[in-house]
Amino acid sequence: MSDLTLKLRPDLDRWLRDRGLGVSALAERWRITPQGASRYLLPFEHPRRIVPTEAQMADVLDWTGGEVTAAHWYPPHLRPVVGAGAPSKGAA
């Protein structure tokens, strides 16, 4: 039996698939080639994967209605935990 390791990808990949869209929709939106757009959707560990610029992340945030955020471009183990961080003012 072969090893079927799940390859995690940026959340935009799933968002596009759930809507019957593909890499061509991203390519058209960003006015880049489908080959270039596909590199943004590669599995996290893929050496040719590209992380979008802040402007591109903001565009995706707008396009997806907030469903895909800047944190979703990084593997789950690197995403911030909601509620975690520096203690609030006045905390001992």
N, C-alpha and C positions, 0 to 999 in steps of 0.2 A: 504494500500500500504506500502511495506517495505522501509526502509531507505537504499538507494543504494549509500553509501558514497564511493567516489573514494579513493582507497588506493594507494598513491604514492609510487613508488619503485625506487631503484637506476636505473640509465639510462642503465646500462648493461643489465638489464632484457629486456627492449624494444629492445636493439641492438641485443640480441640473438634471440628474437622472430621474428624480422624483417628478419632474415637470415635463419629462419627455424631451428634454433638451440635451445637447451634447457640447463637446468642445467647440463646435462651430459657432454656437451662440456666444460663448465667451470671446472667441476670435473676432466675431463681428462687432461686438460691443466695444472691445479695446482696439479695434482696427489693426489687428496683428494676424499673422498666418495661423491656421489651425495647428500646425506643428509647434509653433511658439506657444500658443495657448495651452496645448496639451502638457507642456512642461510644468505649468502651474498646478496641474492636477495629478501629477505622478505620486506614487507612494512616498511617504515621508523620508524613508531611508534611501530613496533612489538618488544616485549621484548627480543626475541631470535636472533634478527638481529645482524650480525657481520659486523663491518667496516674493510675492508682489511688493511693490512700493507702497508707501503710506497712501498715496493718492489712489492707487488701484484698490487697496483695502477699503478705503472710504467709499469708492464707487460700488464695490460689492456689497458693502453694508447698506447703501441706499437701494441698490438693485434688488436685494433679497428682503428688504423691509426689516433689516436687523436680525434676520435668521442666521446669517453668516457674519461673524465679527472678526476683528483682527486676530483674536486668540485662536480662532479656528484654522488658521494657516500653519499652526504648530502642532506637534504631536500632543495627545492628551496629557502625558506626564509632564509637559512643560507649560501647560496652561495654568493661569492663576486660579487659586481656589477662592470662590466667592466668600467674602467675609474675612478672609485672611489678610494679614498685612500688619502695618505698624499699629500699635495701641492708640486708642483715641486720646485726645487731650484730657488731662486730668486723671488718666488711669495710673494706678500705682504699680 
